[in-house]
Amino acid sequence: MPKIKAMANGNAFFESVSKIMDTMQERIEFTPDEMMLFQQHLKLSTLKKNDLLLAQGAVENRLHFIVDGVTRSFFQKDEKT
């Protein structure tokens, strides 16, 4: 299946979608309809250093793809009383 190419105008959203879809296509075989459906649900977010992706105690209902950069995660153990 051909890889999705970023639009020529260098739009960051389309470049990010291209990277995500290329990586996924290495592992999953998508039909063209499945690829379009998946892409319709993508939303580009940009975080700055020290921004939180998810606050402590919050419940996440989305899936995140890190296109560029790194993240750290911390887990707090429940304290016994």
TILUMZA-455755 format. One record per residue (C-alpha): residue number from 1; residue in one letter; x, y, z. Coordinates in pm, 1 decimal, always signed. Layout:
PT   mikol   guti          u          v          w
PT     NUM      A          X          Y          Z
...
This chain:
PT   mikol   guti          u          v          w
PT       1      M       +0.0       +0.0       +0.0
PT       2      P     +144.1     +343.6      -90.0
PT       3      K     +254.4     +571.8     +187.5
PT       4      I      +67.1     +895.8     +250.4
PT       5      K     +273.5    +1197.4     +155.0
PT       6      A     +264.5    +1532.6     +330.1
PT       7      M     +112.3    +1816.8     +136.1
PT       8      A     +358.2    +2029.3      -59.1
PT       9      N     +278.0    +2343.0     +139.4
PT      10      G     +462.3    +2203.6     +444.4
PT      11      N     +155.3    +2226.5     +668.6
PT      12      A     +256.0    +2084.6    +1009.3
PT      13      F      -72.2    +1899.0    +1057.2
PT      14      F      -44.2    +1711.6     +728.5
PT      15      E     +324.2    +1637.8     +787.7
PT      16      S     +236.1    +1492.6    +1128.2
PT      17      V      -49.1    +1283.3     +985.0
PT      18      S     +188.7    +1153.3     +720.3
PT      19      K     +444.1    +1045.2     +984.5
PT      20      I     +177.6     +875.6    +1195.5
PT      21      M      +17.8     +693.3     +903.0
PT      22      D     +354.0     +582.5     +758.8
PT      23      T     +451.1     +432.8    +1094.8
PT      24      M     +116.1     +260.5    +1137.6
PT      25      Q     +120.1     +122.2     +783.2
PT      26      E     +447.5      -54.4     +864.1
PT      27      R     +253.4     -260.2    +1119.2
PT      28      I     -109.9     -260.0    +1003.7
PT      29      E     -259.9     -307.2     +659.0
PT      30      F     -523.5      -36.3     +608.5
PT      31      T     -777.3      -16.3     +330.6
PT      32      P     -805.3     +333.3     +177.0
PT      33      D    -1145.0     +378.8     +347.7
PT      34      E     -999.3     +282.7     +686.7
PT      35      M     -713.1     +526.6     +639.5
PT      36      M     -952.6     +811.4     +559.2
PT      37      L    -1174.2     +728.2     +858.9
PT      38      F     -875.0     +722.4    +1093.1
PT      39      Q     -735.6    +1049.2     +956.6
PT      40      Q    -1067.9    +1225.7    +1005.2
PT      41      H    -1034.3    +1175.4    +1381.6
PT      42      L     -680.1    +1307.7    +1418.0
PT      43      K     -621.5    +1642.4    +1583.6
PT      44      L     -280.1    +1807.1    +1608.2
PT      45      S     -179.7    +1943.6    +1947.5
PT      46      T     +146.7    +2114.0    +2031.9
PT      47      L     +284.1    +2115.8    +2383.7
PT      48      K     +563.9    +2330.5    +2519.5
PT      49      K     +828.2    +2217.0    +2763.6
PT      50      N     +674.1    +2142.5    +3106.3
PT      51      D     +316.4    +2134.6    +2967.7
PT      52      L     +110.1    +1843.6    +3097.5
PT      53      L      -39.0    +1594.9    +2855.4
PT      54      L     -258.6    +1457.1    +3132.3
PT      55      A     -303.5    +1595.7    +3482.9
PT      56      Q     -280.3    +1377.0    +3790.6
PT      57      G     -610.7    +1205.6    +3863.0
PT      58      A     -755.8    +1278.5    +3517.4
PT      59      V     -897.7     +997.0    +3307.4
PT      60      E     -782.6     +995.9    +2944.2
PT      61      N    -1021.7     +903.6    +2665.9
PT      62      R     -793.9     +982.3    +2373.3
PT      63      L     -491.9     +820.3    +2212.7
PT      64      H     -179.8    +1033.5    +2168.3
PT      65      F      +94.9     +999.2    +1908.9
PT      66      I     +422.6    +1176.7    +1980.7
PT      67      V     +549.1    +1298.9    +1642.7
PT      68      D     +851.9    +1491.5    +1761.9
PT      69      G    +1015.4    +1523.5    +2103.4
PT      70      V    +1010.5    +1317.2    +2420.1
PT      71      T     +783.8    +1269.5    +2719.7
PT      72      R     +826.0    +1160.1    +3078.8
PT      73      S     +566.8     +987.2    +3287.9
PT      74      F     +537.3     +956.7    +3662.0
PT      75      F     +333.4     +715.2    +3867.7
PT      76      Q     +241.2     +797.9    +4224.8
PT      77      K     +205.2     +503.5    +4456.2
PT      78      D      -97.6     +501.5    +4683.6
PT      79      E      +10.4     +574.3    +5037.0
PT      80      K     -116.5     +331.5    +5297.4
PT      81      T     -283.1     +493.7    +5595.5
